[in-house]
Amino acid sequence: MNWRTIIYVVSLVGLTVAKGLPRSSRDVEGKTSIGQRFSQLHENNFKAIALIMFAQYVPGGTFGRATGMAEAVTALARKCAVAPRDSPDCLKPLDKIFFDTICQEENLPRIADCCAKEDPERNDCFLSLKNFSQGFIPPLERPDAEAACRNYSQQQPLIGYFIYEVSRKHPFLYAPTILSVALRYEEMMKNCCGSAEGPSQHLEECFRRQAPKVVKPVREDALRQEHTCGILKKFGERTLKALKLTQISQKFPKADFVTVLKLVMDVADMHKDCCRGDTLDCMRDREEILHYLCTNQHILSSKIQQCCEKPLLQRSECMVHVENDDKPADLSPHVREFIEDKGICERFAQEKDTHLARFLYEYSRRHPEFSAQMLLRIGKGYEDLLQECCRPGAPSGCRGRGEEELRKHIYETESVMRTSCDIYKEKGDYYFQNELLMSFTKKMPQLTSTELIKFTKEMTTIGSKCCQLGQDKLLPCAEENLDLVLGEICRRHLADPINPGVCRCCSSSYAFRRPCIGKLEIDESYVPLALTPGLFAFHGDLCTTEEEKLQHRKQEMLITLLKYKPQISPEQLGSVTAAFTAMRERCCGEANTEACFLKEGPELIKRSEKLLSA
């Protein structure tokens, strides 16, 4: 059966993964054989997941080798489903069968060392290959329209190849996400490549319009997963559990504390498996959580029914984006008992983490208008308050100042977001991004122009998305999306250190990462660029009529100027910008623009240098 048919069957049958996937060879009890897995998953689901696994574990291989291995494992599974006792291989754990299949292949890159090991060391070795491959394979991009349609019309295994490419480029990406995106890819091919008579008109335009539906979910899901794994790796399981506690409490405010805590533990365990790269365990964990949510809707939320009615491939994504349930009508607005009760200090001393978790749960379910990161800061403030006020000799009324400090922090956070939105609404996308560029180039001059433009562009997109929302949705939208960008910056720092200030903010506290980076000023350790002949180059490309290209070019020059003179004042920057604009208008009006820039450019640099030295 070809790969196009497989995707159709996957979409119709769905993945019965909750019962159909093994925990791994670590689970001694309740192991299910490959034949049983095959019967539970059905052949096409089994084969598609096998392709994903081989592509993710051997990203340096080829499509032909990956499909060959997927076919081989599927053939064994088919045989074992019919006659489970005919071969000893039928009784092996499924992950061992996968790794044995890889190790039987010759000349696959980087696997010889892993294959020389015994399980479970072999499993860990293959997981390390996943980590190694990240960053060495370019990300998923929009396909070449003509070539893709040519292959599609010739019945090439295009969908299987798409699954393979996405899997090897994103070795930690959740398998059902990949299959779900493959369905969108198939739909795009049908829409853009037309019928058997030939491709539709305006092919490039069709691909340009529809490709974001394919590429965007992959990037967003991969970014979310990488972000969560970054938190787990840098700040540990306790921080991840606290984050999930706030998010789950906000999403399911009617659920009791014990139920929420159970979900927190399950979700944290799932992320540990997913972040290790255990594809099978990751899928099994996620499907078990979805099964629990959908069979316990009555105690969790009235809003998740629509998700539970969707095909399994779409259910997880729906749950991530589903809106918070309504708060219980009888929920009191305050949690003063956590300050005023006489036995607070005793409970804090006896069961510190449980007491803090209960506070976070109660506070989060009452405040869906706060971001998860802000709630974590409030939780940390409460912990610090008890540590200070519960010590022997603490003054009476010590705990009473907690509410005042809480109000102050809420006001400060809301003010920062409100001010940023006011600037965005006043200036618009381009000039708001320029404001961010000036701030972040001074904070992080070690970043390249491309990186600075990319990160500030993402922040500007957050402004356009969140600043139009009401006050009850502004903070969760703004800070939680900004947290993703700051996570990217911190992972960039981890790979190639930026500066001591960024190091402190990215390392000290997850909850306070955003305020910390916000308070960074000029990096005093940075050595400004020297004024060399090629530092500021003015050419005819400044006369382009394409506004987006011109804005990009001007932003590159702004970054260079700030790296050359980090201490530049707003007045100096305004004067230099005005002089540059005048020169550009003059030269772009000349017949020979290059000659004009060649003459006027050095003069502008001399005048600007004199101005900046004043």
C-alpha positions in Angstrom: 0.0 0.0 0.0 1.4 3.4 -0.9 2.1 6.3 1.4 -0.7 8.5 0.1 -3.2 5.7 0.9 -1.7 5.3 4.4 -2.3 9.0 5.2 -6.0 8.7 4.2 -6.4 5.5 6.3 -4.6 7.2 9.3 -7.1 10.1 9.1 -10.1 7.8 9.0 -9.1 5.1 11.5 -7.3 7.4 14.0 -4.5 6.2 16.3 -5.5 4.0 19.1 -2.2 4.8 20.8 -3.3 4.8 24.4 -3.7 1.0 24.3 -1.5 0.3 21.4 1.9 1.5 22.3 4.4 -0.1 24.7 5.9 1.8 27.7 9.3 0.4 26.6 11.5 -2.5 27.5 11.9 -0.9 31.0 8.3 -2.0 31.7 8.6 -5.6 32.7 4.9 -6.2 33.6 2.1 -6.0 31.0 4.3 -6.1 27.9 2.4 -6.4 24.7 4.0 -8.1 21.7 4.6 -6.6 18.3 1.8 -8.7 16.9 -0.7 -7.3 19.4 0.6 -3.8 18.7 0.1 -4.3 15.0 -3.5 -5.5 15.6 -4.3 -2.6 17.9 -2.8 0.1 15.7 -3.8 -1.4 12.3 -1.2 -1.8 9.6 -1.2 1.7 8.1 -0.9 3.5 11.5 1.9 1.1 12.5 3.8 1.6 9.3 3.5 5.4 9.4 4.8 5.5 13.0 7.6 3.2 12.1 8.7 5.5 9.3 8.7 8.5 11.7 10.7 6.6 14.3 13.4 5.4 11.8 13.7 8.9 10.4 14.0 10.5 13.9 16.6 8.0 15.2 18.7 7.9 12.0 18.3 11.5 10.6 21.5 11.1 8.5 20.1 8.1 6.5 18.0 8.3 3.4 14.3 8.1 2.6 14.8 4.7 0.9 16.6 3.2 3.9 14.0 4.5 6.3 11.1 3.2 4.3 12.9 -0.1 3.8 13.3 -0.5 7.6 9.6 0.5 8.1 8.5 -2.1 5.6 10.7 -4.8 7.3 9.3 -4.1 10.8 5.7 -3.9 9.5 6.2 -7.3 7.7 7.4 -8.9 11.0 4.5 -7.3 12.9 2.0 -8.7 10.3 3.5 -12.2 10.6 3.5 -12.0 14.4 -0.1 -10.9 14.5 -1.1 -14.1 12.7 1.3 -16.6 14.3 2.8 -15.0 17.4 4.8 -18.2 18.4 6.4 -18.9 15.1 9.4 -16.6 15.7 11.3 -15.6 18.9 11.4 -12.1 17.4 7.6 -11.8 18.0 8.3 -11.8 21.8 10.9 -9.1 21.8 9.9 -5.6 23.2 9.0 -3.3 20.3 11.8 -0.7 21.0 14.4 -3.5 20.9 13.0 -4.7 17.5 13.3 -1.2 16.2 16.9 -0.8 17.3 17.8 -4.3 16.1 16.4 -3.4 12.7 18.6 -0.3 12.6 21.7 -2.2 13.6 21.2 -4.8 10.9 21.6 -2.0 8.3 25.1 -1.4 7.0 26.9 1.9 6.6 24.3 4.0 8.4 26.0 7.2 9.8 27.1 7.3 13.4 25.3 4.2 14.6 28.1 1.6 14.9 29.0 2.8 18.5 25.4 2.5 19.6 24.9 -0.9 18.1 28.0 -2.2 20.0 26.2 -1.5 23.3 23.7 -3.6 25.2 20.3 -2.3 26.2 19.5 0.0 28.0 22.8 1.7 27.2 22.0 1.2 23.5 18.7 3.0 23.9 20.4 5.9 25.6 23.1 6.0 22.9 20.4 6.3 20.2 18.7 9.1 22.1 22.0 11.0 22.2 22.1 10.8 18.4 18.8 12.6 18.3 20.3 15.4 20.3 23.4 15.5 18.1 21.4 15.8 14.9 19.5 18.9 16.1 20.8 22.0 14.4 22.7 20.2 11.7 19.6 19.7 9.4 18.0 22.8 8.0 14.4 23.5 9.1 11.3 22.7 7.1 10.7 25.3 4.3 8.0 25.8 1.7 8.5 23.2 -1.1 9.3 24.1 -4.7 5.9 24.3 -6.3 6.6 23.0 -9.8 8.8 20.1 -8.6 6.3 19.1 -5.9 3.4 19.1 -8.4 5.4 17.2 -11.0 6.1 14.4 -8.5 2.5 14.5 -7.3 1.1 14.0 -10.8 3.5 11.1 -11.3 2.2 9.4 -8.2 5.6 9.6 -6.4 5.6 8.7 -2.7 5.4 12.4 -1.9 3.5 12.1 1.4 5.8 9.4 2.8 8.8 11.6 1.8 7.1 14.6 3.5 6.7 12.6 6.7 10.3 11.5 6.5 11.6 15.0 6.0 9.6 16.5 8.8 10.6 13.7 11.1 14.4 13.9 10.5 14.3 17.7 10.7 12.4 17.5 14.0 13.7 14.4 15.8 11.8 15.2 19.0 8.5 16.2 17.4 5.4 14.3 18.5 4.5 11.6 15.9 0.7 12.4 15.7 1.6 16.1 15.0 3.7 15.0 12.1 0.8 12.8 10.7 -1.7 15.6 11.3 0.5 18.0 9.3 1.0 15.4 6.6 -2.8 15.5 6.1 -2.6 19.3 5.6 0.2 18.8 3.1 -1.8 16.3 1.1 -4.7 18.8 1.1 -2.4 21.6 -0.2 -1.1 19.3 -2.9 -4.6 18.5 -4.1 -5.7 22.2 -4.0 -2.6 23.6 -5.7 -1.6 20.9 -8.1 -5.1 20.6 -9.5 -6.7 17.6 -11.2 -5.2 15.0 -13.5 -5.5 17.5 -16.4 -2.7 19.5 -14.9 -1.8 22.0 -12.1 -4.0 24.9 -11.4 -3.0 28.4 -12.5 -1.0 30.7 -10.2 0.9 27.8 -8.7 3.4 29.8 -6.7 0.7 32.0 -5.3 -1.3 28.9 -4.2 1.7 27.4 -2.4 2.6 30.8 -0.8 -1.0 31.1 0.5 -1.4 27.5 1.7 2.1 26.6 2.9 1.8 28.4 6.2 -1.0 25.9 7.2 1.6 23.1 6.8 4.8 24.8 8.0 3.5 26.9 10.9 2.1 24.1 13.0 5.4 22.2 12.7 7.4 25.2 13.8 5.0 26.2 16.6 4.7 22.7 18.0 8.5 22.1 17.8 9.1 25.5 19.4 6.7 24.7 22.3 8.3 21.3 22.8 11.9 22.7 22.7 10.8 25.5 25.1 9.4 23.0 27.6 12.4 20.8 27.4 14.6 23.8 27.9 12.8 24.7 31.1 13.1 21.1 32.3 16.8 20.9 31.5 17.8 24.3 32.9 15.5 24.7 35.9 14.5 21.2 36.8 11.4 19.1 37.4 10.1 21.3 40.3 9.9 24.4 38.2 8.2 22.5 35.3 5.7 21.0 37.7 5.0 24.5 39.2 4.4 25.9 35.7 2.1 23.1 34.7 0.2 23.5 38.0 -0.6 27.1 37.2 -1.6 26.3 33.6 -3.8 23.3 34.5 -5.4 25.2 37.5 -6.3 28.1 35.1 -7.7 25.8 32.4 -9.7 23.6 34.8 -10.7 25.8 37.7 -13.5 23.5 38.8 -11.2 20.5 39.2 -10.2 19.7 42.8 -6.6 19.9 44.0 -6.0 16.2 44.0 -7.2 15.8 40.4 -5.1 18.8 39.3 -2.0 17.4 41.1 -2.5 14.0 39.4 -2.6 15.7 35.9 0.5 17.8 36.8 2.5 14.6 37.7 1.3 12.8 34.5 2.1 15.8 32.3 5.5 16.2 33.9 6.3 12.5 33.4 5.2 12.8 29.8 7.5 15.8 29.2 10.4 13.8 30.7 9.9 11.0 28.2 9.3 13.4 25.3 12.4 15.5 26.1 14.5 12.4 26.4 13.4 11.5 22.9 11.5 8.3 23.9 9.1 8.4 20.9 7.0 5.4 22.0 6.7 6.4 25.7 6.0 10.0 24.7 3.1 9.0 22.5 1.7 6.5 25.1 1.9 9.1 27.9 0.2 11.8 25.8 -2.6 9.5 24.6 -3.2 8.3 28.2 -3.6 11.9 29.4 -6.0 12.6 26.5 -8.0 9.5 27.4 -8.2 10.6 31.1 -9.3 14.1 30.1 -12.0 12.9 27.8 -13.4 10.3 30.2 -13.4 12.7 33.1 -14.9 15.8 31.5 -17.6 16.1 34.2 -15.1 16.9 36.9 -12.6 18.8 34.7 -14.2 21.2 32.2 -17.3 22.0 30.1 -15.0 23.4 27.3 -13.1 20.2 26.3 -16.0 18.3 24.7 -15.3 19.8 21.3 -11.7 18.5 21.5 -12.8 15.0 22.6 -15.1 14.8 19.6 -12.3 15.5 17.2 -10.2 12.8 15.5 -7.3 11.7 17.7 -4.7 13.4 15.5 -6.3 16.8 16.1 -7.3 16.3 19.8 -4.0 17.1 21.4 -3.6 20.4 19.5 -7.2 21.3 20.4 -6.5 20.7 24.1 -3.5 23.0 24.1 -5.5 25.9 22.7 -8.9 25.3 24.4 -10.1 28.2 26.5 -10.2 28.2 30.2 -13.3 26.8 31.8 -15.6 29.2 33.8 -14.7 29.6 37.4 -17.1 28.0 39.9 -19.8 30.3 40.9 -19.1 29.9 44.7 -15.4 30.5 44.4 -14.4 33.2 46.9 -12.3 36.0 45.3 -9.6 36.0 47.9 -7.2 33.4 49.5 -6.6 35.2 52.8 -6.6 32.0 54.7 -3.1 31.4 53.3 -2.0 34.6 55.2 -4.3 34.8 58.2 -4.7 31.2 59.4 -2.8 30.5 62.6 -1.5 27.1 61.6 0.1 28.4 58.3 3.6 28.3 59.6 3.2 24.8 61.0 1.8 23.5 57.7 4.6 25.2 55.8 7.2 23.6 58.0 5.7 20.1 57.8 4.8 19.9 54.1 6.3 22.9 52.4 5.9 21.8 48.7 2.3 20.6 49.1 1.4 23.8 50.9 2.9 26.0 48.3 1.3 23.9 45.5 -2.1 24.3 47.1 -1.6 28.1 47.3 -0.6 28.2 43.7 -3.6 26.1 42.7 -6.0 28.2 44.6 -4.6 31.5 43.4 -4.2 30.4 39.7 -7.8 29.1 39.4 -9.1 32.5 40.6 -7.0 34.5 38.2 -7.2 33.4 34.5 -6.3 37.0 33.7 -2.7 36.6 34.9 0.1 34.9 33.0 1.5 31.6 34.3 4.9 33.3 34.7 3.4 36.0 36.9 1.6 33.4 39.0 4.9 31.7 39.5 6.4 35.0 40.7 3.5 35.4 43.1 4.1 31.9 44.4 7.8 32.7 44.9 6.8 35.9 46.7 4.5 33.9 49.0 7.3 31.3 49.7 9.7 34.1 50.6 7.1 35.7 52.8 6.6 32.5 54.8 10.3 31.8 55.1 10.8 35.3 56.6 7.7 35.5 58.7 7.7 32.0 60.1 11.2 32.1 61.5 11.6 32.4 65.3 11.4 36.0 66.5 9.6 37.4 63.4 7.6 40.5 64.2 3.8 40.2 64.6 1.9 41.3 61.6 4.9 40.3 59.4 2.6 38.2 57.1 0.2 41.2 56.7 2.5 43.0 54.3 2.1 40.2 51.8 -1.0 41.6 50.2 0.6 45.0 49.7 3.6 43.5 48.1 1.3 41.4 45.9 -0.6 44.4 44.7 2.6 46.3 43.9 3.9 43.4 41.8 0.6 43.1 39.9 0.6 46.8 39.2 4.2 46.8 38.0 3.6 43.9 35.6 0.4 45.3 34.2 2.1 48.7 33.8 4.9 47.2 31.7 2.6 45.4 29.4 0.2 48.4 29.1 3.1 50.8 28.3 4.5 48.4 25.7 1.1 48.2 24.0 0.7 52.0 24.1 4.0 52.4 22.3 3.0 49.7 19.8 -0.4 51.3 19.0 1.3 54.7 18.6 4.2 53.6 16.4 3.0 50.6 14.5 5.0 47.5 13.5 8.1 48.9 11.9 8.8 51.7 14.4 7.9 49.6 17.4 10.4 47.0 16.2 13.0 49.7 15.8 12.4 50.6 19.5 13.0 47.0 20.4 16.1 46.8 18.2 17.6 49.8 20.0 16.9 48.2 23.4 18.1 44.7 22.6 21.2 45.7 20.6 22.4 47.6 23.7 21.5 44.7 26.0 22.9 42.0 23.6 25.3 43.5 21.1 27.0 40.1 20.6 23.9 38.9 18.7 24.1 39.1 14.9 21.9 41.5 12.9 19.9 38.6 11.6 19.3 37.3 15.2 18.3 40.7 16.5 15.9 41.4 13.7 14.4 37.9 14.0 13.9 38.1 17.8 12.5 41.6 17.7 10.2 40.7 14.8 8.7 37.9 16.8 8.2 40.3 19.7 6.5 42.8 17.4 4.2 40.0 16.2 3.2 39.5 19.8 2.3 43.1 20.1 0.0 42.9 17.0 -1.6 39.8 18.4 -2.0 40.7 22.0 -2.4 44.5 22.3 -5.8 44.3 20.6 -7.1 42.1 23.4 -9.0 43.1 26.5 -7.3 43.5 29.9 -8.5 40.0 31.0 -6.5 38.4 28.1 -3.6 40.8 27.6 -1.2 39.4 30.2 -1.5 35.7 29.4 -1.2 36.4 25.7 1.7 38.8 26.0 3.9 37.3 28.7 3.4 33.7 27.7 4.3 34.4 24.0 7.2 36.6 25.0 8.4 33.7 27.2 8.8 31.6 24.1 11.0 34.2 22.4 13.1 34.7 25.6 13.4 30.9 25.7 14.9 31.0 22.2 17.3 33.7 23.3 18.4 31.7 26.3 18.9 28.6 24.3 21.0 30.6 21.9 23.0 31.8 24.9 23.4 28.2 26.1 24.8 27.2 22.7 27.0 30.3 22.3 27.3 32.6 25.4 26.1 36.1 24.8 27.2 38.2 27.9 27.2 38.0 31.7 23.9 39.9 32.0 22.0 37.5 29.7 23.7 34.6 31.5 22.4 35.8 34.9 18.8 36.3 33.6 18.7 33.0 31.8 20.1 31.0 34.7 18.9 32.4 38.0 15.1 32.1 37.8 12.6 31.0 35.2 9.7 33.0 36.7 11.8 36.2 36.8 13.5 35.8 33.4 11.3 38.4 31.7 11.6 41.1 34.3 15.4 40.4 34.6 16.0 40.8 30.8 13.7 43.8 30.8 15.9 45.6 33.3 19.2 44.9 31.5 20.9 48.0 30.2 23.9 48.6 28.0 26.4 45.7 28.2 29.4 47.4 29.7 31.6 44.4 28.8 31.1 44.9 25.1 33.9 46.4 23.0 32.3 48.6 20.4 33.0 48.1 16.7 35.9 50.0 15.2 35.2 52.5 12.4 36.6 50.7 9.4 36.0 51.8 5.7 33.5 49.0 5.1 31.5 49.3 8.4 28.9 51.6 6.8 28.5 50.9 3.1 25.8 52.8 1.1 24.7 51.3 -2.2 21.9 51.5 -4.8 19.9 48.9 -2.9 18.8 51.7 -0.6 16.8 53.0 -3.5 14.6 49.9 -3.7 10.9 50.5 -4.0 10.1 47.4 -2.0 9.3 48.8 1.4 10.0 45.6 3.3 13.5 45.2 1.8 14.3 48.9 2.5 13.1 48.6 6.1 15.3 45.5 6.6 18.3 47.3 5.1 17.8 50.4 7.4 17.4 48.1 10.4 20.7 46.4 9.6 22.4 49.9 9.5 20.7 50.9 12.8 22.1 47.8 14.5 25.6 48.5 13.1 25.4 52.1 14.3 24.4 51.0 17.8 27.2 48.4 17.9 29.6 51.2 16.9 28.2 53.8 19.4 26.2 51.9 22.1 26.0 55.2 24.2 24.4 57.2 21.4 21.7 59.6 22.8 18.2 59.8 21.3 19.1 63.3 20.0 22.3 62.1 18.3 20.4 59.2 16.8 17.7 61.6 15.5 20.3 63.9 13.9 22.2 61.0 12.2 18.9 59.5 10.9 17.8 62.8 9.5 21.2 63.3 7.7 21.0 59.7 6.3 17.4 60.2 5.1 18.4 63.4 3.3 21.4 61.7 1.6 19.3 58.8 0.5 16.6 61.0 -1.0 19.3 63.1 -2.8 21.1 60.1 -4.2 18.0 58.1 -5.2 17.0 61.1 -7.3 20.3 61.0 -9.3 20.8 59.1 -12.5 23.9 57.4 -11.2 22.9 56.4 -7.7 26.1 54.4 -7.0 28.4 57.3 -7.9 26.3 59.6 -5.6 26.5 57.2 -2.7 30.2 56.7 -3.3 30.7 60.5 -2.9 28.1 61.3 -0.3 28.5 58.3 1.9 32.0 59.1 3.3 30.9 62.7 3.9 27.9 61.5 5.9 30.2 59.3 8.0 32.6 62.2 8.7 29.7 64.5 9.8 28.1 61.8 11.9 31.4 60.9 13.6 31.9 64.6 14.5 28.4 64.8 15.8 28.8 61.6 17.9 32.1 62.7 19.3 30.6 66.0 20.6 
